[in-house]
Amino acid sequence: MIEQMDALTLSEKIKKGTLGVAEAVGYYRDQIERKDGELKAFLTLAEGGLQERIAELQEGIRSGQYTGPLAGVPVAIKDNICTKGLRTSCASKMLENFIPSYDATVIQRLRDAGMLVLGKTNMDEFAMGSTSETSSFQITKNPWNPEYVPGGSSGGSAVAVAAGMAPLALGSDTGGSIRQPASFCGVVGLLPTYGRVSRYGLVAYASSLDQIGPMGRTVAECRALYEAIAGYDEKDGTSVPGTVRCLGKMRKMTATEYDGLSREEKQKRCMERIKGMRIGIPKEYLQAEMNGEVRDAIKNTATLLEQQGAIVEEMSLPLTEYGVATYYLLACAEASSNLSRFDGGKYGKRVEEKELHAMYKKSRTEGFGEETKRRILLGSFILSEGYYDAYYLKALKVKRLIKEEYENAFRTYDCLLTPVAPGTAPKLSTSLQNPLQMYLGDVDTVAVNLAGLPAISVPCGMDQKGLPFGVQFIGNAFCEQLLFDVAEAYEELRGVFPTVGERMTGNGKAGER
């Protein structure tokens, strides 16, 4: 049964000829048809040229053109990543009918790896939100309980994977927008090092913070998808050229070494990698107001890792308390600048008016939602004369201090262990009633983006309401492979984590082996 296969197994079956690409795509399209009416994860499904692409992939796999670990696998794409000929709306009326004439670099790399775009997923408008409720078109719901949010802004991608409507997905992370919905939906999500994955073709929210990353049910799947999209791109001025090396102290398992191992050998090697590893737990992340079940889960995770020979100890990152304020000052300032292009002239929704400024005003008023307007206004204020030095420049200085604080921490520790969020998913509409409280919910994720570091969210447990939550491993720059090793070892120690379907039928419990 396809529903019981991970993406790597699915690809193996397709390459061996025991399963066809058309059969795999048909299965996921059927799942979308059955489930998405309630969950609202997808905004647009791939239609034009789909059958031709399926045939091309099938022939390419047969002839040996596509041999990678994810060949033949369909993937869901967040709707702020450009896809040629397929609508890219950023969940905004401003871009409601925008159809790109080119593919983002990550999409081209997926195609080169023999993968297929299944459709575009819902999100917070222009990635501005933490619940996937600020979309102009629909509200995405958590598959574990539709009365709760899935997190955001990559909520649609997380739901698509968690609900079994797609085996893998791409999201974007500006301040936690991959990791937080991954935690709320019980899937794995990676924020890569800034500059490691091309941003060419990603509609910008905050250019110095945005990063595209993978989402999947398991760490191994995310590793494979990351390997497919990572690497230098001359089209992206922030892309890191040349061969990059992990800046951590521990030697990572290279992609070549990993790909050459069997499943059992991979697990064994990952477990061996934990021995002697130094892991820090920043005490500032363990807030007094955080969910007690999440706090206990961090302690239990530390115990599991210690039992395998890791050295886990509490440490301090004092500047963590300034992360949220610094992030929103810089992100809103950059958003104000980036979104100024959407004025009804060259880009975006246009309301016909005889007078130019009236056209600008009405187009932007009707094209943007409330949360997007709020952040544009805040950013414009921050960049205005008299406040630029007081807010924006100071925020840049704090950003640099936060980065230096992490650099100092990684002189002692190989990675850090933290919660992804203070609690589990809130109920629908509650966060929108208090935007400030929603911003504070990003306290455990934003500092990593400010420092440009990689981090991965891995499912950890379930709260009393039956909602999942994850733990976060943070690594030094370009140490994604080390993070994958640690996360996969933890995944093995944790035991089987239930899928949504298993939870609903009462089969499978977190921690079962």
C-alpha positions as CSV (number, residue, x, y, z in Angstrom):
1,M,0.0,0.0,0.0
2,I,1.3,3.4,-1.0
3,E,0.0,5.0,2.2
4,Q,2.4,2.9,4.2
5,M,5.4,3.8,2.1
6,D,7.8,6.7,2.8
7,A,9.1,8.6,-0.2
8,L,12.3,6.7,-0.5
9,T,10.5,3.3,-0.6
10,L,8.0,4.8,-3.1
11,S,10.9,5.7,-5.4
12,E,12.5,2.3,-5.1
13,K,9.2,0.6,-6.1
14,I,8.9,2.9,-9.1
15,K,12.5,2.4,-10.2
16,K,12.1,-1.4,-9.9
17,G,8.9,-1.3,-12.0
18,T,6.6,-2.7,-9.4
19,L,4.8,0.6,-9.2
20,G,4.1,3.2,-11.9
21,V,4.5,7.0,-11.6
22,A,0.9,7.4,-12.8
23,E,-0.3,5.1,-10.1
24,A,1.6,7.0,-7.4
25,V,0.3,10.4,-8.6
26,G,-3.2,9.0,-8.9
27,Y,-3.1,7.8,-5.3
28,Y,-2.1,11.2,-4.0
29,R,-4.6,13.0,-6.2
30,D,-7.3,10.7,-4.8
31,Q,-6.2,11.5,-1.2
32,I,-6.5,15.2,-2.0
33,E,-9.9,14.7,-3.4
34,R,-11.0,12.9,-0.3
35,K,-9.4,15.0,2.4
36,D,-8.7,18.5,1.2
37,G,-12.3,19.6,1.1
38,E,-12.1,19.9,4.9
39,L,-8.4,20.6,5.5
40,K,-7.8,23.2,2.7
41,A,-4.1,22.5,2.2
42,F,-4.0,23.0,-1.6
43,L,-4.7,26.2,-3.5
44,T,-3.9,24.9,-7.0
45,L,-3.3,21.5,-8.4
46,A,-1.0,20.8,-11.4
47,E,-3.2,20.0,-14.4
48,G,-1.6,21.3,-17.7
49,G,1.1,19.0,-18.9
50,L,0.7,16.6,-16.0
51,Q,0.2,13.5,-18.1
52,E,3.1,14.4,-20.4
53,R,5.3,14.8,-17.3
54,I,4.2,11.5,-15.9
55,A,5.0,9.8,-19.2
56,E,8.4,11.6,-19.5
57,L,9.3,10.5,-15.9
58,Q,8.3,6.9,-16.5
59,E,10.4,6.7,-19.6
60,G,13.3,8.6,-18.0
61,I,13.3,6.1,-15.1
62,R,13.2,3.1,-17.5
63,S,16.1,4.4,-19.5
64,G,18.2,5.3,-16.5
65,Q,18.0,9.0,-16.9
66,Y,16.6,9.4,-13.4
67,T,18.2,7.3,-10.8
68,G,18.2,9.5,-7.7
69,P,16.6,8.5,-4.3
70,L,13.4,10.4,-5.0
71,A,12.9,9.7,-8.7
72,G,9.2,9.5,-9.6
73,V,8.0,11.0,-6.3
74,P,5.4,13.8,-6.4
75,V,6.0,16.8,-4.2
76,A,3.8,19.7,-2.9
77,I,5.1,23.3,-3.2
78,K,4.3,26.3,-1.1
79,D,2.5,28.9,-3.1
80,N,5.3,31.5,-2.9
81,I,7.7,29.5,-4.9
82,C,7.5,30.2,-8.7
83,T,6.3,27.3,-10.9
84,K,6.3,27.8,-14.7
85,G,2.8,27.7,-16.0
86,L,1.3,27.0,-12.6
87,R,-0.4,29.8,-10.6
88,T,1.8,31.3,-7.8
89,S,-0.4,33.6,-5.7
90,C,1.3,33.8,-2.3
91,A,-2.2,33.3,-1.0
92,S,-2.9,37.0,-1.8
93,K,-5.5,38.7,-3.9
94,M,-2.6,40.9,-5.1
95,L,-1.2,37.9,-7.1
96,E,-4.4,36.0,-7.5
97,N,-4.0,35.4,-11.2
98,F,-0.2,35.5,-11.4
99,I,1.2,32.6,-13.5
100,P,5.1,32.6,-13.6
101,S,6.9,32.3,-16.9
102,Y,9.8,30.5,-15.2
103,D,10.6,27.9,-12.5
104,A,12.4,28.8,-9.3
105,T,15.8,27.1,-9.1
106,V,14.6,24.6,-6.5
107,I,11.7,23.6,-8.8
108,Q,14.2,23.0,-11.7
109,R,16.4,20.9,-9.4
110,L,13.4,18.8,-8.4
111,R,12.6,18.2,-12.1
112,D,16.2,17.3,-12.7
113,A,16.0,14.8,-9.9
114,G,13.0,13.2,-11.6
115,M,10.4,14.5,-9.3
116,L,6.9,15.9,-10.1
117,V,5.1,18.9,-8.8
118,L,1.7,17.8,-7.4
119,G,0.3,21.3,-6.6
120,K,0.7,24.5,-4.7
121,T,-0.2,24.7,-1.0
122,N,-2.0,27.3,1.0
123,M,0.0,29.7,3.3
124,D,-0.3,32.9,5.3
125,E,-0.4,35.8,2.8
126,F,3.1,36.6,1.6
127,A,4.3,34.3,4.4
128,M,3.2,36.8,7.0
129,G,1.6,34.8,9.8
130,S,2.1,31.8,12.1
131,T,-1.2,30.0,11.7
132,S,-2.1,29.8,7.9
133,E,-5.2,31.8,8.7
134,T,-4.2,35.1,7.0
135,S,-4.5,33.6,3.5
136,S,-6.9,35.6,1.3
137,F,-8.5,32.4,-0.1
138,Q,-9.0,29.8,2.6
139,I,-8.1,28.7,6.1
140,T,-6.0,25.5,6.4
141,K,-6.9,23.2,9.3
142,N,-4.8,20.9,11.4
143,P,-5.3,17.3,10.3
144,W,-5.1,16.0,13.9
145,N,-8.0,18.2,14.9
146,P,-9.6,20.6,12.4
147,E,-10.6,22.9,15.2
148,Y,-6.9,23.9,15.6
149,V,-4.4,25.7,13.4
150,P,-1.7,23.8,11.5
151,G,0.9,26.6,12.2
152,G,2.4,28.8,9.5
153,S,3.2,30.2,7.2
154,S,4.0,26.9,5.5
155,G,0.9,25.3,7.0
156,G,-0.5,24.0,3.7
157,S,2.7,22.1,3.0
158,A,2.8,20.6,6.5
159,V,-0.8,19.5,6.3
160,A,-0.3,18.0,2.9
161,V,2.4,15.7,4.2
162,A,0.8,15.0,7.6
163,A,-2.5,14.0,6.1
164,G,-0.9,11.8,3.4
165,M,-1.9,14.0,0.5
166,A,1.7,14.4,-0.6
167,P,4.8,12.4,0.4
168,L,7.0,15.5,0.6
169,A,6.7,19.2,0.4
170,L,8.7,22.4,0.1
171,G,8.1,25.4,2.4
172,S,9.9,28.6,3.2
173,D,11.1,29.7,6.6
174,T,11.6,33.4,7.6
175,G,11.2,33.1,11.3
176,G,10.1,29.5,11.9
177,S,7.6,29.0,9.1
178,I,8.8,25.5,8.3
179,R,9.7,24.3,11.7
180,Q,6.6,25.5,13.6
181,P,4.0,24.0,11.3
182,A,6.1,20.8,11.2
183,S,5.9,20.7,15.0
184,F,2.1,21.4,15.1
185,C,1.4,18.7,12.4
186,G,3.8,16.0,13.5
187,V,6.2,16.0,10.6
188,V,9.9,16.8,10.0
189,G,10.9,20.2,8.7
190,L,14.4,21.6,8.0
191,L,15.5,25.2,7.9
192,P,18.8,25.1,5.9
193,T,21.8,27.4,6.5
194,Y,21.1,30.8,4.8
195,G,22.6,30.7,1.4
196,R,22.7,26.9,1.1
197,V,19.5,26.7,-0.9
198,S,18.8,29.1,-3.8
199,R,16.1,31.7,-3.2
200,Y,15.8,32.5,-6.9
201,G,12.1,32.3,-7.7
202,L,11.0,32.6,-4.1
203,V,8.7,35.6,-3.7
204,A,10.5,37.7,-1.0
205,Y,9.1,38.5,2.4
206,A,12.4,39.4,4.2
207,S,15.3,38.8,1.9
208,S,18.0,38.5,4.6
209,L,16.0,35.8,6.5
210,D,14.0,33.8,3.9
211,Q,15.1,30.3,3.1
212,I,13.4,27.4,1.3
213,G,13.5,24.0,3.0
214,P,12.1,20.4,2.9
215,M,9.2,18.8,4.9
216,G,8.5,15.1,5.1
217,R,7.4,12.4,7.5
218,T,10.9,11.2,8.3
219,V,14.4,12.6,8.6
220,A,15.7,10.4,5.9
221,E,13.1,11.8,3.4
222,C,14.0,15.3,4.3
223,R,17.7,14.6,3.9
224,A,17.1,13.3,0.4
225,L,14.9,16.2,-0.6
226,Y,17.4,18.7,0.9
227,E,20.2,17.0,-1.2
228,A,18.1,17.5,-4.3
229,I,17.6,21.2,-3.9
230,A,20.8,22.4,-2.1
231,G,23.9,23.9,-3.8
232,Y,25.2,27.1,-5.3
233,D,23.1,29.1,-7.8
234,E,24.6,32.0,-9.7
235,K,21.1,33.4,-10.1
236,D,20.9,34.1,-6.3
237,G,23.3,36.8,-5.1
238,T,23.2,35.3,-1.5
239,S,24.0,31.8,-2.6
240,V,27.2,30.4,-1.1
241,P,29.7,29.4,-3.8
242,G,32.1,26.5,-3.8
243,T,32.2,23.5,-1.6
244,V,30.9,24.3,1.9
245,R,32.0,22.6,5.0
246,C,30.3,22.1,8.4
247,L,31.7,24.6,10.8
248,G,31.0,22.3,13.7
249,K,33.6,20.4,15.6
250,M,32.3,16.9,14.9
251,R,33.0,15.4,11.5
252,K,29.7,15.0,9.6
253,M,28.7,12.0,7.6
254,T,28.9,13.2,4.0
255,A,26.1,12.7,1.5
256,T,28.2,10.3,-0.5
257,E,28.8,8.2,2.5
258,Y,25.2,8.2,3.5
259,D,23.8,7.4,0.1
260,G,26.0,4.3,-0.1
261,L,24.7,2.7,3.1
262,S,21.8,0.4,3.7
263,R,18.9,1.5,5.9
264,E,20.3,-0.6,8.8
265,E,23.8,0.8,8.3
266,K,22.5,4.3,8.2
267,Q,20.7,3.9,11.5
268,K,23.8,2.3,13.1
269,R,26.1,5.1,11.8
270,C,23.8,7.8,13.1
271,M,23.6,6.2,16.5
272,E,27.4,6.0,16.6
273,R,27.6,9.7,15.8
274,I,25.9,10.6,19.0
275,K,28.7,9.1,21.2
276,G,30.8,11.9,22.6
277,M,28.7,14.6,21.0
278,R,28.2,17.7,23.1
279,I,24.6,19.0,23.1
280,G,23.6,22.3,24.8
281,I,20.1,23.2,26.1
282,P,19.7,27.0,26.3
283,K,17.9,27.7,29.5
284,E,16.3,30.8,28.0
285,Y,14.2,28.5,25.7
286,L,12.7,26.7,28.7
287,Q,10.3,29.5,29.6
288,A,8.2,29.4,32.7
289,E,5.0,29.9,30.7
290,M,5.7,27.1,28.3
291,N,3.6,23.9,28.1
292,G,4.7,21.4,30.8
293,E,4.4,18.5,28.4
294,V,6.8,20.2,26.0
295,R,9.2,20.9,28.8
296,D,9.1,17.3,29.9
297,A,9.7,16.2,26.3
298,I,12.9,18.2,26.1
299,K,14.2,16.5,29.3
300,N,13.2,13.1,28.0
301,T,15.0,13.8,24.7
302,A,18.1,14.8,26.6
303,T,17.9,11.6,28.7
304,L,17.6,9.4,25.5
305,L,20.7,11.1,24.0
306,E,22.7,10.8,27.2
307,Q,22.0,7.1,27.3
308,Q,23.7,6.8,23.9
309,G,26.8,8.5,25.1
310,A,26.0,12.2,24.3
311,I,27.0,14.9,26.7
312,V,24.0,17.1,27.3
313,E,24.1,20.1,29.6
314,E,22.2,23.3,30.2
315,M,23.8,26.5,28.9
316,S,22.8,30.1,28.3
317,L,22.0,32.3,25.3
318,P,21.1,35.6,27.1
319,L,20.2,37.5,23.9
320,T,17.4,35.1,23.2
321,E,15.0,37.5,24.9
322,Y,15.7,40.2,22.2
323,G,15.1,37.8,19.3
324,V,11.4,38.4,18.7
325,A,11.7,42.2,18.8
326,T,14.8,42.2,16.5
327,Y,13.2,39.8,14.1
328,Y,10.0,41.7,13.6
329,L,11.8,45.1,13.3
330,L,14.0,43.7,10.5
331,A,11.4,41.5,8.8
332,C,8.8,44.2,8.6
333,A,11.3,46.7,7.3
334,E,12.3,44.4,4.6
335,A,8.7,43.5,3.8
336,S,7.8,47.1,3.4
337,S,10.6,47.5,0.8
338,N,10.0,44.2,-1.0
339,L,6.2,44.5,-1.3
340,S,6.4,48.1,-2.6
341,R,6.7,46.7,-6.1
342,F,3.1,45.4,-5.8
343,D,1.4,48.7,-6.7
344,G,-1.1,47.9,-9.4
345,G,1.4,49.1,-12.0
346,K,3.9,46.6,-13.2
347,Y,2.9,44.0,-10.6
348,G,-0.1,42.7,-8.9
349,K,-3.8,43.5,-8.7
350,R,-4.9,46.7,-10.5
351,V,-7.9,48.8,-9.7
352,E,-8.7,51.1,-12.6
353,E,-8.5,54.8,-11.5
354,K,-7.8,57.9,-13.6
355,E,-5.5,59.4,-11.0
356,L,-2.2,57.5,-10.5
357,H,-2.0,57.7,-6.7
358,A,-5.6,56.7,-6.3
359,M,-4.9,53.7,-8.4
360,Y,-1.9,52.8,-6.1
361,K,-4.0,53.3,-3.0
362,K,-7.0,51.3,-4.1
363,S,-5.0,48.5,-5.6
364,R,-2.9,48.0,-2.5
365,T,-5.9,48.4,-0.2
366,E,-7.9,45.7,-2.0
367,G,-4.9,43.5,-2.8
368,F,-3.4,43.1,0.6
369,G,-4.9,41.5,3.7
370,E,-5.0,43.0,7.2
371,E,-1.9,41.2,8.6
372,T,0.2,42.1,5.5
373,K,-0.9,45.7,5.7
374,R,0.0,45.8,9.4
375,R,3.6,44.6,8.7
376,I,4.0,46.9,5.8
377,L,2.9,49.9,7.9
378,L,5.2,48.9,10.8
379,G,8.1,48.4,8.3
380,S,7.5,51.8,6.7
381,F,7.5,53.4,10.2
382,I,10.8,51.7,11.1
383,L,12.5,53.0,7.9
384,S,11.1,56.5,8.1
385,E,13.2,59.5,8.8
386,G,13.9,59.9,12.5
387,Y,13.3,56.3,13.4
388,Y,15.7,54.5,11.0
389,D,18.6,54.9,13.4
390,A,16.6,54.3,16.6
391,Y,15.0,51.0,15.4
392,Y,16.4,49.6,12.2
393,L,20.1,50.2,12.7
394,K,19.9,49.0,16.3
395,A,18.1,45.9,15.3
396,L,20.9,45.2,12.8
397,K,23.4,45.5,15.6
398,V,21.5,43.1,17.8
399,K,21.2,40.7,15.0
400,R,25.0,40.6,14.7
401,L,25.3,40.1,18.5
402,I,22.9,37.2,18.3
403,K,24.9,35.6,15.5
404,E,28.1,36.0,17.5
405,E,26.5,34.5,20.6
406,Y,25.6,31.4,18.6
407,E,29.1,31.3,17.2
408,N,30.5,31.3,20.7
409,A,28.1,28.5,21.7
410,F,29.3,26.3,18.9
411,R,32.9,26.6,20.1
412,T,31.7,24.3,22.9
413,Y,28.7,22.4,21.6
414,D,28.1,20.4,18.4
415,C,24.4,21.2,18.4
416,L,21.7,22.7,20.5
417,L,18.4,21.1,21.7
418,T,15.3,23.3,22.2
419,P,11.6,23.3,21.8
420,V,10.1,24.5,18.5
421,A,7.3,26.4,20.2
422,P,6.2,27.1,23.8
423,G,3.2,24.8,23.2
424,T,1.0,22.9,20.7
425,A,-1.3,24.4,18.1
426,P,-3.8,27.0,19.3
427,K,-7.5,26.9,18.3
428,L,-8.5,28.6,15.1
429,S,-9.0,32.3,15.2
430,T,-7.5,32.8,18.7
431,S,-4.2,34.0,17.5
432,L,-5.7,36.5,15.1
433,Q,-7.5,38.2,18.0
434,N,-4.1,39.1,19.5
435,P,-1.4,39.6,16.9
436,L,1.2,40.4,19.5
437,Q,0.7,37.1,21.2
438,M,1.0,35.4,17.9
439,Y,4.4,37.2,17.4
440,L,5.6,36.0,20.8
441,G,4.8,32.4,19.8
442,D,7.9,32.6,17.5
443,V,10.3,33.0,20.4
444,D,11.9,29.6,19.9
445,T,12.5,29.9,16.2
446,V,13.3,33.5,15.1
447,A,16.8,33.8,16.5
448,V,18.0,30.9,14.3
449,N,17.0,32.8,11.2
450,L,18.7,36.0,12.5
451,A,21.9,34.0,12.9
452,G,21.5,32.3,9.5
453,L,21.9,28.8,11.0
454,P,20.3,25.5,10.1
455,A,17.7,23.8,12.4
456,I,15.4,20.8,12.2
457,S,12.1,20.1,13.8
458,V,11.4,16.4,14.6
459,P,8.1,15.0,16.0
460,C,8.5,14.3,19.7
461,G,5.2,13.7,21.4
462,M,1.4,14.3,21.8
463,D,-0.3,16.5,24.4
464,Q,-3.4,15.6,26.3
465,K,-5.6,17.0,23.5
466,G,-4.0,14.6,21.0
467,L,-2.0,17.4,19.2
468,P,1.6,16.7,18.2
469,F,4.7,18.7,19.0
470,G,8.3,18.5,18.0
471,V,11.8,19.2,19.3
472,Q,14.3,21.4,17.5
473,F,18.0,20.7,16.9
474,I,20.1,23.7,15.9
475,G,23.5,23.4,14.2
476,N,26.4,25.5,13.2
477,A,26.5,27.0,9.7
478,F,26.4,24.4,6.9
479,C,26.1,21.5,9.4
480,E,22.9,20.1,7.9
481,Q,24.4,16.6,7.6
482,L,25.3,16.6,11.2
483,L,21.8,17.7,12.1
484,F,20.3,14.9,10.0
485,D,22.5,12.4,11.8
486,V,21.4,13.6,15.3
487,A,17.8,13.9,14.3
488,E,17.7,10.5,12.7
489,A,19.3,8.9,15.7
490,Y,16.8,10.6,17.9
491,E,14.0,9.4,15.6
492,E,15.2,5.8,16.1
493,L,15.4,6.3,19.9
494,R,12.0,7.8,20.1
495,G,10.3,5.0,18.2
496,V,7.5,5.0,15.7
497,F,5.5,8.2,15.6
498,P,1.9,7.7,14.5
499,T,0.4,9.2,11.4
500,V,-2.8,11.0,11.3
501,G,-4.7,8.0,10.0
502,E,-3.2,5.7,12.6
503,R,-4.2,8.2,15.3
504,M,-7.8,8.4,14.1
505,T,-8.1,4.6,14.0
506,G,-6.4,4.1,17.3
507,N,-3.4,2.2,15.8
508,G,0.1,3.2,16.6
509,K,1.4,5.2,19.5
510,A,4.4,7.5,19.8
511,G,7.2,5.5,21.3
512,E,6.2,2.1,19.8
513,R,9.0,0.4,18.0
